[in-house]
Amino acid sequence: MLDEARCILKLPEKATLDQIKLAYRAMALRYHPDKCPSEECERMMRKINEAYELLMSFCQNYLYVFRVENTLHEEDWEDWLERFYPDF
């Protein structure tokens, strides 16, 4: 699903968040119903929106997991305090 979304937005395999946003905006301008009133453009716009939402959701979930995994746990914090500030 992610590969399909990436292909719809014509993104490289390792796209940055900025690249995803720029690609979405460019594709949305091209296929927006106000600029291209055909049914084909409407279908393509739906695909573009779905692809963008999927990729952004994946990025947000990844960032959340990354932040949670790299957050100091309470025990780590207490160990750190004890080591560097034993009189605290």
N, C-alpha and C positions, 0 to 999 in steps of 0.2 A: 504494500500500500504506500509506503513512504517513497519507494522508487517511482511508482506511478505518479504520485503528487509532484515529485521533483521533475519528472519528465514533462508534465503538463505545464509547469512554470519555466521549463527549459533551463533548469539549474544544473551546475556542475555537481559531481558526486559529493564534494565537501563544500557546501555553500555556507556562507556566514549569514547571520541574522539580517544584516544590512542587504546582502544580495537577495535574500528571500523577499524582503519588503520591496526592494526596487523592481524585482521581476514581477511581483504581484501588481504593483502600480502600473507598470508598462503594459502588462497583459490586460488589466482592467480598463485602461484607457482605450486600448485597441478594440476590445470586445464589449464595451459597455453598451447597453440597449439604446442609450441616447445617441451614440455614434454609429451603431450598427444594429438597425431594428429587425434583422432577420431572425428566424427561429434558430438557425444554426449558431448565431452569435449568442443568443440567449442560453442555449445548451452549453456552449463553451464557457460562458460567464459563470454558470452554475458549477462547472468542473473547476474553474479557476478558484472560485470562492471556497469550494470544498477542499481543494489541494492546499490552499493557503491556511485554512483553519486547521487542517490535519498537521501540517508542518509546524505551525506556531504552537499548537497544543503539545506536540512532541518536544519542542524546544523548551517550553515552560515546564513540562514534567521533568525533563533532563536537568534543567537548572535547579529545580526544587530538590531533586534527589542529590545533586552535586553539593548544594549548600547544606543539606541535612547531614550528609556523610562527612562533610568537612568541618562541621561545627564541633567545638569543644564540648564534650560531655561533662556533666557536673563532677564526676570523679577525676577526670583529666584536669579540670580547673582547680580542684582542691590539691591535687598532686603538684601542679605548677606553683600554686601559692605557697605550699609547704616547702618546696625546693628553693624558691627564690626569696621568699619572705617568711622565714621560719618563726619569727616573733609576731607575726600578724595574727 
